[in-house]
Amino acid sequence: MLFGNFKQKVFAIEGFNIIIRKNTPSGDSRKIRADANFHNTYPYTKKAPKDMTVNEYLTSRISPIFPPHGYTADVLLGNGSSASGNTKLVNVRQTYQPVVVNQG
């Protein structure tokens, strides 16, 4: 599986994007490329509860998939910025909702 496919599955189930960075020995972190081979799958078929926070989501659903101490993850808002850890997932998902313009 390509990492891009993993991210697409997360979006299809959760309704938001994530970014995963691999930590380097120098202390930097680098985004995992979409075309990188990835050996894990997203094991969930139902979205996380709407009242779960970003930190709770990352701890319970993303961290177990990646080796400890080697990766960092962010949940992204609809504008591409990182959501803060105490943001409820319902609020994250709402940033991806299409804007309906009244043409009246």
ZALUMTI-912643 format. One record per residue: x, y, z of N, C-alpha, C, O in turn; residue in one letter. Coordinates in steps of 0.1 Angstrom, whole numbers, plus 2048, in hexadecimal, padded with zeros to 3 digits. Atoms other than C-alpha are relative to their C-alpha. Last residue first. Layout:
ZALUMTI-912643
XYZXYZXYZXYZA...
end
This chain:
ZALUMTI-912643
80D7F98006C99587D580180E7FC7F78157FCG8007F880C6EB9487CC7F38097FE7F180F7F4Q80D7FD8046EF93C7F08008097F48058147F5N8027F280271292F7F37F28027FB7EE7FB7F1V80B7FF80971790D8037FD80F7FF7FB816809V8077F47FE73A9088117F58027F67F78017EAV8017F680B7458E580F7F880C8047EE80A80BP80D7FF80674C8D483080080A7F58068157F7Q7FF80680E7718CE8367F28007F97F17FC7EEY7F87F78097738E68548027FA7F28068017E9T8077F58067568D386380880A7F88028117EFQ80780480B76B8B48677F880B7F97F680C7EDR7F780380B7838C587E7F97FD7F37FB8037E9V7FC7F28057678D389380A7FF7F580A8077ECN80B7FA8077588B089780380E7FA7FF8117EFV80180480E77A8A389F7F48057F87F58077ECL80980C80277C8B88BE8007FC7F18008057E9K80B7FE80A79A8CF8C07F87F37FF7FE7E97FDT80D8007F87AF8CA8E07F48027F77E98037FCN80380C7FA7CE8C08CC7F37FF8077ED7F4809G7FA8017F37CF8DE8B57FB7F38077F07EE803S80A7FE7F57C68D88918077FF80D8107F780FA80180B7F67E38DB8787F580480B7F581080FS7F97FD7F37DD8F385B7FE7F480A7F47ED809S7F38058007D28E683980980280C8147FD80DG7F77F68077B48FC83480E7FB8008178027FBN8037FF80E79C8DF83C8098097F880B8087ECG80D7F98027AD8D985D7FE8017F18077FE7E9L8017F48077C98BF85F7F28067FF7E97FE7FDL80D7FF8077CF8A58797FF80E7FA802818800V8097F47FF7F48A38817F37FD7F97F37F67EFD80C7FE80880B8868867F980C8037F981080FA80A7F67FA82E8808937F58017F67F77FF7EAT8097F980984486188C7F880A8087F5809814Y7FA7FE80E86284E8997F78097F77FC80D7EDG7F47F880085D84D8BF8068037F28118087F1H7FE7F57F78458308BE80D8087FE8178027FAP7F78047F584081C89E80280C80A802818805P7F27FC80382182788B8097FC80C8057FC817F7FD80580D7FE81788B80F8027FD8157FB7F4I7FD80E8007F981A8B08047FA7F380A7EF7F2P7F38047F97FF8408AE8027F080080D7EC7FES7F57FE8087E384689580D7FA8068147F3800I80180680D7C38398A580C8017F780F7F87EFR80780D8017C483D8CA8007FA7F37FF7EE7F2S7FB80A7F67DF8588D07F97F27FE8007E87FFT7F38038047D786C8B08067F580980D7EC805L80080780C7B286B8B780E7FB7FC8107F07F8Y80580D7FE7B68758DB8007F77F48037EB7F4E7F58077F87CD8928D27FB7F28038027E8801N7F58048097B489D8B780B7F880780F7EE802V7F77F580379889D8D080A7FA7F680C7EE7F4T7F28037FD77B8838D080980C7FC8068137F2M7FC7F87F57588938D080F7FC80581480180FD7FF7F28027518888AD80580880B80B81380AK80B7F87FB7588648B380380F7FF80E814800P7FF7FE7F277285489C7F58098057EF8117FDA7F97F47FB76684A87A80180180F7F87FC816K8097F57FB75C82787380880C80581380A80BK80A7FF80A77080D85E7F580B8047ED80F7FBT80E7FC7FC79080E8717F78017F57FB8057EAY80980B7FD7AF7FA86A7F28038047EA7FA807P8097FA7F67C38148587F57F68037ED7F47FBY80D7FB8067DD7FF8467F980780C7FC806817T80B8017F78027F984D7F38057F97F480C7EFN80480E7FD81E7F18367F57FE8097F07F380CH8058007F28248128257FA7F28037F27ED7FBF80680D7FC8378178057FD80080E805806817N7F78097F883E83C7FE7F87F38037EC7F3805A7FC80C80882A84C7E18097F680880F7ED802D80C8088048178647F88047F37F87FD7E97F9A8057FD80E8388708077F47F77FD7F47EB801R80080C80783C86E82D7FA8037F27EF8087F2I80D8068048418918398037F37F980D7F27F1K8037FF80E8648978487F27FA7FD7F07EF802R80A80A80486D89E86C7FD8037F27FD80E7EDS80A7FB80988D8AE8797F57F67FE7F67EA803D80A7F97F989F8A38987F58067F77EB80B7FCG7FC7F27FD8BF89A8877F68088087F881380BS7F67FF7F58B787588A80580E80480981080FP7F380480589887A87580A80180C807807816T7F57F97F987487988080D7FB7FB80F7EF7F9N7F680A7FA85B86C86780B8098068118117FFK7F27FC80383E8848618087F58078067F1812R7F78087F881987A85D80E8047FC8128057F1I7F27FF8067FF8928508087F880A8077F9816I7F58017F67DA88C85580D8027F980E8007EDI7F28058047BC89584180980080C807807816N7F57F67FF79889784C80D7FA7FC80E7EE7FBF8047F380577788584780980B802806817801G8007F67F677F86785D7FB80E7FC7F5815804E8078047F377784A8477FE80B8097F380D80FI80D80680377F8578247F87FC80C7EC7FD80CA8097F580479B86D8317F27FB7FD7E8801801F8037F87F47AC8518437F680A7FD7EC80C804V8098087F87A983B8247FC80780D7F1807811K80D7FF8067B885780F7F67F88087EB7FC809Q8067F37FD7D585A8277F28017FA7E9807800K8038007F27DD8358257F980D8047EE80D80AF80D8087FF7DA8367FF7FC80080F7F0800811N80B7F88057F48527FF7F37F98017E97FF804G8047F77F580B83D8147F48097FC7EB80C804F7F97F380080C8237F97FA80980B7EF80880FL8087F480080080080080980C80081380D807M
end
